[in-house]
Amino acid sequence: MADQRCIGIVGCGNMGFALARRLTRSGFTVLMGSRDVKIRPHINVEITSIIECIERCSIIFIAIHPEHYTTTLLSPLDQNPTLFDGKILIDVSNHLNNQLQEDELSNAECLQAGIPKAYVVKAFNTISSFVMESTTAGESRCVFVASDHPLAREKVINLAREMNFESFNNGSLRTSRHLETYTRSLFPQWKLPIIIVLCVLFIWSCITVYMRFIKKKTSWNQIFLYVINGVLCSSAITLLALVYMPSNLACIFQLVYGTKDRRFPVWLDRWLLCRKQLGLLTYFIGLCHVLMTLVLISPANYSSWFHPTFVLVSPVRNETKFIVEPGRMTAKGELASLMGILTILSMSLLALASIPAIGNLLNWKEWRFVQSKLGTVTLLLAIGHVFAMAVPRWVTLKSWRIILTIGFICVAFPVLTILLKFILWLPCFARPIRRIRRGEIRKQTV
């Protein structure tokens, strides 16, 4: 009969030995199975044949490459068909491709199909051998457990916790298709937001270069901080509007469709799903804008923010004394600074609420209030910041020339976003949207 505290490991590679050391420190007896016992290094773990390892253990880690499953695991079944009966096999492998085809099976599913009488569990594939041996590594320590057998899944979840990992029930073995490709993906949820941010920065860089250097002939010495700071300001408010515009479009599509069951267009669906990442990137750009402004703020760079400096000449004892009164901030400078401070504080609260550890402390209504209502207030404050800087100059221009200023261009899209949100809050639109989201079908959809 198999020892319940004896854990088997098939495979004596880096991952196999890392598992052995971790299990030993966690108080388990470890038995490793190898195709050639004699050439394996001597460690404080018993190494035996693969067949004996499987026979003596009820829980076995499969720490070999998937291409060796047939020769290492399936071949012994010809001699002993009951070898794997009732055994829990933990598959720790990952798929070589970044994405599986629609009908392609995962490594764990192939193993289950080859050994149907075993209980195959997908787990520990997201943990590297380095993290397995280290207690201070900064990588993820989350173990996602998937299996078609609930009892085996629960046993592996408890095993992971005894090994001092955070374990999560990931459902059936079919989800292993995602788990095996997850570790080979490079920021899959951040690609679209980063592309959007880079496009917005490029567009505003082109507009700013034209306005500052081609139209006004500004000195190129100011390009590294002053000009880039202007690009960041315009980009931040544009991106903030891009975070909240898709919710308006979703409401419009639901009103047009008359039901919540019809899917949004693909482009809108992807836009909605990347709002969190887009918001965090917006917050980062906003912080950079604040830091650059703190470095640059002075009457020389922002002359309209300060009262002019007065120089008084006073003769005292046949001497000429220069008395310089420092210029204080104008109403425009103070209002723009106030709006900017409130905007970055509101954005900080939104960023904090997006952290899972903090978001989990909020119920659905609280989280929705922060992300929706406070987000709208943040966009309004950002618009107020731009208006405080741009309106004093607009009043000196002819009406048609206002639309050619950077201030008007960067505030047009955010204002449109806010107006749409306020319009959709009107009872004539809000009530139908509320009824649709509760399941009412207003009209027959095609």
Salt bridges, closest charged atoms under 4 A:
GLU46 OE2 - ARG56 NH1 3.04
GLU52 OE2 - ARG56 NH1 3.07
ASP91 OD2 - LYS122 NZ 2.82
GLU104 OE2 - HIS95 NE2 3.30
GLU109 OE1 - ARG177 NE 2.73
GLU133 OE1 - ARG21 NH1 3.15
GLU162 OE1 - ARG5 NH1 3.23
GLU180 OE2 - LYS122 NZ 2.85
ASP269 OD2 - ARG263 NH2 2.60
GLU440 OE1 - ARG435 NE 3.60
